[in-house]
Amino acid sequence: MTEPCDLSATEARFLIGTKQLSSRELVESCIKRIEAIDPAVNAMVARDFERARKAAHHADEATQRGDALGALHGLPIGVKDLENVAGLRTTYGSPLFSDHVPSEDQAIVASVRKAGAIILGKTNTPEWGAGANTRNAVYGATGNPFDPMKSAAGSSGGSGVALATGMVPLATGSDTGGSLRNPAAYNGIVGFRPTPGLVPSDKRPMGWNPLSVLGPMARDVPDLCLLLSTMVADSACDPLATTIHGKTVRRADDFFPPELCDLSSIKVAMTPDFGFAPTEKAIRTVFANVCQKIAPLFAGMDAATPDCTGADETFEILRALAFMAGHYERVMKTPEKVGPNVRANVEEGLRYSALDVTRAMKQQTAIYNNWQSFFERYDVIVSPAVTLSPRPWSELYPALIDGQPTRTYFHWLACAYAVTLVGHPAISLPVGLDQSGMPFGLQIVGPRGGDAKVLAVAAALEKVLIHDAALARPVPDLARLKNAPPIANQPGFLGFD
């Protein structure tokens, strides 16, 4: 018998709306799953169970009265611990904020709450989202549900694990160098990086910088689209959310339900590395096998990549600027309370000149223009979401890939940040397991502003692959996790490095 917490969000919402399932039943099922599984993986780090129970009670009363119900009415959700939730401990993974309790919801949290979502708790993240290995000195490490000693990626790692294990049907995340897509790939779920400004952000210290975005995570594409539809807005809080005065540009019904897509009309470019990413040989092999299997579904699939010359240096400089804006004073005043990844980015930023920044911004524009020409020939690009198979979370970051040294602690995210640089939408779709028995994520990248197109292609492909045992979304062994030793007992669990 399917437990309520294992229902898709769309199924659960339908059952709640038709009075076949109560929100209280769903919330209690999620709480039971968290209590049984979370000790093994440490994903749901700040819990709000009592307020969630009260909210579920009120949701059920509204259902019984026949009130107008929001799109997420009665659905539990996990919120990444970089996003403020009023009255709930929000630490950003930083000891400096270990006791921080915000008085107001962040805009994205207010949006999902307005749509009827019930916040069950906060999901773990690396300190300030730095480094795609979810561990910090406040809550410790988050383990992968397919092997708790391996990385769940990040920085939305707690959200990815909570979804994969059925702790919540929906979760929020954010993405600079792939933080929505990397954990989706590592945990066998779906994560979508939208076009900057589509999901308004009210917390970026440099409001016109498009590298960092907020977005949805879920177990399948329809669920993800449901959540996204409640996040989109023409909000003045985000200068990238450009609009036409007096008109609504971003509408919920543009994204849910996802469009129907004829895959046989879609021309695909496939690349294992965008011409520069340090993709390990084993991942290249898995990617090639996946592409061979799905190629007949499309109008054509060519080995091709847009020109990304200079992408590494460009992203390194622009990323350092963002960290300087957010964390310079913390590193200068309290370096002992700031982890190595954040310190490294700020120290790097201090070495750059205005000429370096100018050169990076010019190169970013050149890469963007290369991509626009490329998309005149192709509808979407597919690539691995991450360059390597999950490694132990005890490794701060991969210093070597196939024996070759990496440039930075985030170089292994190059398949993701190639897309970040140009501001195109991208999704990570689970497509079976890699050679190590860990989930493999296929990144699907769309044209400029092509959010709906990416989601339509992903939904259509998912609908086909669900019937293929080798390429369907993998599911972790919950019985094994329930009996696993607590991850908190592992050496090195609590700390930055």
C-alpha positions as CSV (number, residue, x, y, z in Angstrom):
1,M,0.0,0.0,0.0
2,T,1.3,3.4,-0.9
3,E,2.0,5.7,2.0
4,P,0.6,9.2,1.7
5,C,4.1,10.7,1.8
6,D,5.1,8.6,-1.3
7,L,2.3,10.1,-3.4
8,S,3.2,12.7,-6.0
9,A,2.3,16.3,-5.2
10,T,-0.2,16.4,-8.0
11,E,-1.8,13.1,-6.8
12,A,-1.9,14.3,-3.2
13,R,-3.3,17.7,-4.1
14,F,-6.1,16.0,-6.1
15,L,-7.0,13.7,-3.3
16,I,-7.0,16.5,-0.7
17,G,-9.2,18.6,-3.0
18,T,-11.7,15.8,-3.5
19,K,-11.7,15.0,0.3
20,Q,-10.2,11.5,-0.3
21,L,-7.1,12.4,1.7
22,S,-6.7,14.9,4.6
23,S,-3.8,17.3,4.9
24,R,-3.3,16.0,8.4
25,E,-2.9,12.4,7.1
26,L,-0.3,13.6,4.6
27,V,1.6,15.7,7.2
28,E,1.7,12.9,9.7
29,S,2.9,10.5,7.0
30,C,5.8,12.9,6.2
31,I,6.7,13.4,9.8
32,K,6.7,9.6,10.3
33,R,9.1,9.2,7.3
34,I,11.4,11.9,8.6
35,E,11.6,10.4,12.0
36,A,12.4,7.0,10.5
37,I,14.8,7.9,7.8
38,D,16.5,11.2,8.6
39,P,18.9,9.9,11.2
40,A,20.7,8.0,8.3
41,V,20.9,11.0,6.0
42,N,20.4,14.3,8.0
43,A,18.4,16.2,5.4
44,M,15.6,17.9,7.4
45,V,17.6,19.8,10.0
46,A,15.1,22.3,11.5
47,R,11.7,20.9,12.0
48,D,8.4,22.8,12.4
49,F,6.1,19.9,13.1
50,E,3.7,21.4,15.6
51,R,3.0,24.5,13.5
52,A,2.6,22.2,10.5
53,R,0.0,20.1,12.3
54,K,-1.9,23.2,13.1
55,A,-1.7,24.4,9.5
56,A,-2.9,21.0,8.3
57,H,-5.9,21.2,10.6
58,H,-6.8,24.6,9.3
59,A,-6.3,23.4,5.7
60,D,-8.7,20.5,6.3
61,E,-11.3,22.8,7.8
62,A,-11.0,25.0,4.6
63,T,-11.5,21.9,2.5
64,Q,-14.6,20.8,4.4
65,R,-16.1,24.3,4.2
66,G,-15.7,24.3,0.4
67,D,-13.4,27.4,0.4
68,A,-11.3,28.3,-2.7
69,L,-8.1,26.2,-2.3
70,G,-4.7,27.2,-3.4
71,A,-2.6,25.2,-5.9
72,L,-0.5,23.8,-3.0
73,H,-3.3,23.5,-0.5
74,G,-2.4,21.1,2.3
75,L,0.9,20.0,0.8
76,P,4.0,19.8,3.0
77,I,7.1,21.4,1.7
78,G,10.8,21.6,2.7
79,V,12.5,24.9,2.6
80,K,16.3,25.2,1.9
81,D,18.1,26.6,5.0
82,L,19.3,29.6,2.9
83,E,15.7,30.9,2.8
84,N,14.1,32.8,5.7
85,V,11.0,31.3,7.3
86,A,9.3,33.4,9.9
87,G,9.6,31.9,13.4
88,L,11.8,29.0,12.3
89,R,15.5,28.6,12.9
90,T,17.3,29.7,9.7
91,T,21.1,29.4,9.9
92,Y,22.5,29.5,6.3
93,G,24.8,26.7,7.5
94,S,26.8,29.3,9.3
95,P,27.9,29.3,13.0
96,L,27.4,33.1,12.9
97,F,23.7,32.5,12.5
98,S,23.3,29.3,14.5
99,D,20.5,30.8,16.7
100,H,18.9,33.0,14.0
101,V,15.1,33.1,13.9
102,P,13.7,35.4,11.2
103,S,10.7,37.5,11.9
104,E,9.5,37.5,8.2
105,D,9.2,35.0,5.4
106,Q,11.5,35.5,2.4
107,A,9.5,36.3,-0.8
108,I,9.7,32.7,-2.2
109,V,8.5,31.3,1.1
110,A,5.6,33.8,1.3
111,S,4.6,32.7,-2.2
112,V,4.4,29.0,-1.6
113,R,2.7,29.6,1.8
114,K,0.1,31.8,0.1
115,A,-0.6,29.0,-2.4
116,G,-1.4,26.7,0.6
117,A,1.9,24.9,1.2
118,I,2.6,23.8,4.7
119,I,6.2,24.3,5.8
120,L,7.4,21.1,7.5
121,G,11.0,22.2,8.1
122,K,14.3,23.5,6.8
123,T,16.6,21.3,4.6
124,N,20.4,21.2,5.0
125,T,22.8,23.2,2.9
126,P,26.6,23.9,2.9
127,E,27.6,27.1,4.6
128,W,26.1,30.0,2.5
129,G,25.6,27.5,-0.3
130,A,29.3,27.4,-1.0
131,G,30.5,24.1,-2.4
132,A,28.2,21.4,-3.8
133,N,28.8,19.1,-0.8
134,T,26.1,19.5,1.8
135,R,27.9,19.8,5.1
136,N,28.5,22.5,7.6
137,A,29.5,23.3,11.2
138,V,26.0,23.8,12.4
139,Y,24.1,20.7,11.4
140,G,26.8,18.5,9.9
141,A,26.8,16.5,6.7
142,T,23.9,15.2,4.6
143,G,24.4,11.7,3.2
144,N,23.2,10.4,-0.2
145,P,20.1,8.1,0.3
146,F,21.7,5.6,-2.1
147,D,24.8,5.5,0.0
148,P,24.8,7.7,3.1
149,M,28.6,7.9,3.1
150,K,28.6,9.6,-0.2
151,S,27.8,13.2,-1.1
152,A,24.2,14.4,-1.7
153,A,25.8,17.3,-3.7
154,G,24.4,20.7,-3.1
155,S,23.9,23.3,-2.2
156,S,20.3,22.2,-2.2
157,G,21.4,18.8,-1.0
158,G,19.0,18.5,2.0
159,S,16.1,19.3,-0.3
160,G,17.2,16.6,-2.8
161,V,17.5,13.9,-0.1
162,A,14.2,14.9,1.5
163,L,12.4,14.5,-1.8
164,A,14.2,11.2,-2.8
165,T,13.2,9.6,0.5
166,G,9.6,10.8,0.6
167,M,10.0,13.2,3.6
168,V,8.2,15.9,1.6
169,P,6.6,15.9,-1.9
170,L,8.0,19.4,-2.8
171,A,11.1,21.5,-1.8
172,T,12.7,24.8,-2.6
173,G,16.2,25.4,-3.7
174,S,18.6,27.9,-5.3
175,D,21.3,27.7,-7.9
176,T,24.5,29.5,-8.8
177,G,26.8,26.8,-10.0
178,G,24.2,24.1,-10.3
179,S,22.7,24.0,-6.8
180,L,19.3,23.0,-8.0
181,R,20.6,20.6,-10.7
182,N,23.5,18.9,-8.9
183,P,21.6,17.5,-6.0
184,A,18.8,16.5,-8.3
185,A,21.3,14.5,-10.3
186,Y,22.9,12.9,-7.2
187,N,19.6,11.9,-5.5
188,G,17.5,10.8,-8.4
189,I,15.0,13.7,-8.4
190,V,14.2,16.7,-10.6
191,G,15.7,20.2,-10.2
192,F,15.1,23.2,-12.4
193,R,17.2,26.3,-12.8
194,P,14.8,29.0,-14.3
195,T,15.6,32.0,-16.3
196,P,16.9,34.8,-13.9
197,G,14.0,36.9,-12.7
198,L,11.3,34.3,-13.4
199,V,11.2,33.3,-9.7
200,P,11.8,36.7,-7.9
201,S,14.6,36.9,-5.4
202,D,14.6,39.6,-2.7
203,K,17.9,38.6,-1.1
204,R,20.7,39.0,-3.8
205,P,23.1,41.7,-2.6
206,M,23.8,42.6,-6.2
207,G,20.3,42.6,-7.7
208,W,21.3,42.8,-11.3
209,N,23.7,39.8,-11.1
210,P,22.0,36.9,-12.8
211,L,24.2,34.1,-11.5
212,S,22.1,33.1,-8.5
213,V,18.4,32.1,-8.9
214,L,15.7,30.5,-6.8
215,G,13.7,27.5,-8.1
216,P,11.7,24.3,-7.5
217,M,12.6,20.7,-6.8
218,A,10.4,17.7,-6.9
219,R,10.2,14.0,-7.7
220,D,8.8,14.4,-11.2
221,V,8.3,17.1,-13.8
222,P,4.5,17.7,-13.3
223,D,5.1,18.2,-9.5
224,L,8.0,20.5,-10.3
225,C,5.8,22.5,-12.7
226,L,3.1,22.7,-10.0
227,L,5.5,24.2,-7.5
228,L,7.1,26.6,-10.1
229,S,3.6,27.9,-11.0
230,T,3.3,29.3,-7.5
231,M,6.7,30.9,-7.5
232,V,6.7,32.9,-10.7
233,A,5.8,36.6,-10.5
234,D,6.5,40.1,-12.0
235,S,7.8,41.3,-8.6
236,A,9.5,44.6,-8.1
237,C,11.6,43.0,-5.4
238,D,13.9,41.6,-8.1
239,P,15.3,44.0,-10.7
240,L,15.7,41.0,-13.1
241,A,12.0,40.4,-13.0
242,T,11.4,42.8,-15.9
243,T,7.8,43.4,-16.9
244,I,5.5,45.6,-19.0
245,H,3.9,48.2,-16.8
246,G,0.2,47.3,-16.2
247,K,0.5,43.9,-17.8
248,T,1.2,40.4,-16.4
249,V,4.1,38.8,-18.2
250,R,4.7,35.7,-16.0
251,R,1.6,33.6,-15.4
252,A,1.1,30.4,-13.4
253,D,-0.8,28.7,-16.2
254,D,2.3,29.1,-18.5
255,F,3.9,26.3,-16.5
256,F,1.3,24.1,-15.0
257,P,0.2,21.7,-16.3
258,P,3.3,21.3,-18.5
259,E,2.9,21.7,-22.2
260,L,2.5,18.6,-24.4
261,C,5.6,18.2,-26.5
262,D,6.2,16.1,-29.6
263,L,9.8,14.9,-29.1
264,S,10.0,13.8,-32.8
265,S,10.0,17.5,-33.7
266,I,12.9,18.4,-31.4
267,K,16.5,18.8,-32.6
268,V,19.0,18.0,-29.9
269,A,22.7,18.8,-29.5
270,M,24.6,16.4,-27.1
271,T,27.8,17.3,-25.3
272,P,29.6,15.5,-22.5
273,D,31.5,18.6,-21.5
274,F,30.6,21.8,-23.4
275,G,34.1,21.7,-24.7
276,F,35.8,22.4,-21.4
277,A,34.2,20.6,-18.4
278,P,36.4,18.0,-16.7
279,T,33.9,15.1,-17.1
280,E,35.2,11.8,-15.9
281,K,35.4,8.9,-18.3
282,A,32.8,6.8,-16.5
283,I,30.3,9.6,-16.7
284,R,31.1,10.1,-20.4
285,T,30.3,6.4,-21.0
286,V,27.0,6.6,-19.1
287,F,26.0,9.7,-20.9
288,A,26.8,8.2,-24.3
289,N,24.7,5.1,-23.5
290,V,21.7,7.3,-22.4
291,C,22.0,9.4,-25.6
292,Q,22.1,6.3,-27.7
293,K,18.9,5.0,-26.2
294,I,16.9,8.2,-26.3
295,A,18.2,9.5,-29.7
296,P,15.4,7.7,-31.7
297,L,12.8,9.7,-29.9
298,F,14.0,13.0,-31.4
299,A,14.1,14.6,-34.8
300,G,17.9,14.4,-34.6
301,M,20.7,14.3,-32.1
302,D,24.2,15.7,-33.0
303,A,27.4,15.8,-31.1
304,A,27.8,19.6,-30.8
305,T,28.4,22.3,-28.3
306,P,28.3,26.1,-28.3
307,D,31.6,27.8,-28.0
308,C,32.3,28.4,-24.3
309,T,35.9,29.7,-24.6
310,G,37.0,31.3,-21.4
311,A,34.1,30.0,-19.3
312,D,36.2,28.8,-16.4
313,E,37.9,32.1,-15.7
314,T,34.8,34.1,-16.4
315,F,32.7,32.2,-13.9
316,E,35.5,32.2,-11.3
317,I,35.7,36.0,-11.4
318,L,32.0,36.7,-11.5
319,R,31.3,34.1,-8.7
320,A,34.1,35.8,-6.6
321,L,32.4,39.1,-7.0
322,A,29.1,37.7,-5.7
323,F,30.8,36.3,-2.6
324,M,32.6,39.6,-2.0
325,A,29.2,41.3,-2.0
326,G,27.7,38.9,0.5
327,H,30.6,37.8,2.7
328,Y,33.5,40.3,2.7
329,E,32.8,41.7,6.1
330,R,32.3,38.3,7.7
331,V,35.6,37.0,6.4
332,M,37.4,40.1,7.5
333,K,35.9,40.4,10.9
334,T,35.3,36.8,11.9
335,P,37.5,34.5,9.7
336,E,37.5,31.8,12.3
337,K,33.7,31.4,12.0
338,V,33.7,31.2,8.2
339,G,34.4,28.0,6.3
340,P,37.2,27.4,3.7
341,N,35.0,27.7,0.6
342,V,33.6,31.1,1.5
343,R,37.0,32.3,2.6
344,A,38.6,31.1,-0.7
345,N,36.0,33.0,-2.8
346,V,36.5,36.2,-0.9
347,E,40.3,36.0,-0.9
348,E,40.1,35.3,-4.7
349,G,37.9,38.3,-5.2
350,L,40.4,40.5,-3.5
351,R,43.0,39.6,-6.1
352,Y,41.0,40.8,-9.0
353,S,41.2,44.3,-10.5
354,A,38.5,46.3,-12.3
355,L,40.2,45.3,-15.5
356,D,39.8,41.6,-14.6
357,V,36.1,42.2,-14.0
358,T,35.6,44.1,-17.2
359,R,37.3,41.3,-19.1
360,A,35.1,38.7,-17.5
361,M,31.9,40.6,-18.3
362,K,33.0,41.0,-21.9
363,Q,33.8,37.3,-22.2
364,Q,30.4,36.4,-20.6
365,T,28.7,38.5,-23.3
366,A,30.8,36.8,-26.0
367,I,29.8,33.3,-24.7
368,Y,26.2,34.4,-24.5
369,N,26.3,35.5,-28.2
370,N,27.8,32.2,-29.2
371,W,24.9,30.4,-27.5
372,Q,22.3,32.5,-29.4
373,S,23.8,31.5,-32.7
374,F,24.0,27.9,-31.6
375,F,20.3,27.8,-30.7
376,E,19.4,28.8,-34.2
377,R,20.2,25.2,-35.2
378,Y,19.0,23.3,-32.1
379,D,16.0,23.2,-29.8
380,V,17.8,21.9,-26.7
381,I,21.2,20.8,-25.5
382,V,21.6,17.6,-23.4
383,S,24.7,17.0,-21.2
384,P,25.5,15.2,-17.9
385,A,24.2,17.3,-15.0
386,V,27.4,16.7,-13.1
387,T,30.9,15.7,-14.3
388,L,31.5,12.8,-11.9
389,S,29.8,10.1,-9.8
390,P,29.1,10.9,-6.1
391,R,32.2,10.7,-3.9
392,P,32.4,10.5,-0.1
393,W,31.0,13.6,1.7
394,S,34.2,13.4,3.8
395,E,36.0,14.8,0.7
396,L,35.5,18.6,0.8
397,Y,35.6,18.8,-3.0
398,P,37.1,16.7,-5.8
399,A,40.7,17.8,-6.2
400,L,41.4,15.2,-9.0
401,I,39.2,14.0,-11.8
402,D,40.6,11.0,-13.7
403,G,44.0,11.9,-12.2
404,Q,43.9,15.5,-13.4
405,P,43.8,18.4,-10.8
406,T,40.8,20.6,-10.7
407,R,41.1,24.4,-11.0
408,T,38.9,25.3,-8.0
409,Y,36.7,23.7,-5.4
410,F,33.8,24.1,-7.8
411,H,35.5,23.1,-11.1
412,W,33.7,19.8,-11.0
413,L,30.4,21.7,-11.5
414,A,31.5,23.0,-14.9
415,C,28.7,21.3,-16.9
416,A,26.2,23.3,-14.7
417,Y,28.0,26.7,-14.6
418,A,28.4,26.7,-18.4
419,V,24.6,27.2,-18.4
420,T,24.6,29.6,-15.5
421,L,26.9,32.0,-17.3
422,V,24.5,32.6,-20.2
423,G,21.3,32.6,-18.2
424,H,19.5,29.9,-20.1
425,P,17.0,27.6,-18.3
426,A,18.0,24.0,-17.5
427,I,16.7,21.0,-15.7
428,S,18.3,17.8,-14.3
429,L,16.1,14.8,-15.1
430,P,16.9,11.4,-13.4
431,V,17.7,8.7,-16.0
432,G,18.6,5.6,-14.1
433,L,21.9,4.7,-12.4
434,D,25.6,5.1,-13.3
435,Q,28.2,2.4,-13.3
436,S,28.7,2.8,-9.5
437,G,25.0,2.2,-8.8
438,M,24.3,5.9,-8.1
439,P,21.7,8.1,-9.7
440,F,22.6,9.8,-13.0
441,G,21.1,13.1,-14.0
442,L,20.6,14.3,-17.6
443,Q,20.8,18.0,-18.0
444,I,18.4,19.5,-20.6
445,V,19.1,23.1,-21.5
446,G,16.8,25.3,-23.5
447,P,17.0,28.5,-25.5
448,R,17.0,32.0,-24.0
449,G,13.7,32.4,-22.1
450,G,12.7,28.8,-23.0
451,D,11.6,27.7,-19.6
452,A,8.3,26.2,-20.8
453,K,10.1,24.5,-23.6
454,V,12.7,22.8,-21.3
455,L,9.9,21.6,-19.0
456,A,7.8,20.3,-21.9
457,V,10.7,18.3,-23.3
458,A,11.6,16.9,-19.9
459,A,8.0,16.0,-19.1
460,A,7.6,14.2,-22.5
461,L,10.9,12.3,-22.0
462,E,10.1,11.4,-18.4
463,K,6.7,10.0,-19.6
464,V,8.5,7.7,-22.0
465,L,11.3,6.6,-19.7
466,I,9.1,5.8,-16.8
467,H,8.4,2.5,-18.6
468,D,12.1,1.7,-19.0
469,A,13.5,0.0,-15.9
470,A,17.1,1.0,-16.8
471,L,16.2,4.7,-17.4
472,A,13.3,5.4,-15.0
473,R,13.8,7.5,-11.8
474,P,15.7,5.3,-9.3
475,V,14.4,5.0,-5.8
476,P,16.5,4.5,-2.7
477,D,16.2,1.5,-0.4
478,L,14.2,2.9,2.5
479,A,14.3,-0.2,4.6
480,R,18.1,-0.2,4.5
481,L,18.1,3.5,5.5
482,K,15.7,2.9,8.3
483,N,18.2,0.4,9.8
484,A,21.3,2.3,9.0
485,P,23.5,3.8,11.8
486,P,23.0,7.5,12.4
487,I,25.2,9.6,10.1
488,A,26.0,11.8,13.1
489,N,28.1,9.0,14.5
490,Q,30.5,9.1,11.5
491,P,33.9,10.7,11.9
492,G,34.1,14.2,10.6
493,F,30.3,14.6,10.5
494,L,30.2,18.1,12.1
495,G,32.4,20.8,10.6
496,F,33.4,22.6,7.4
497,D,36.3,20.3,6.4
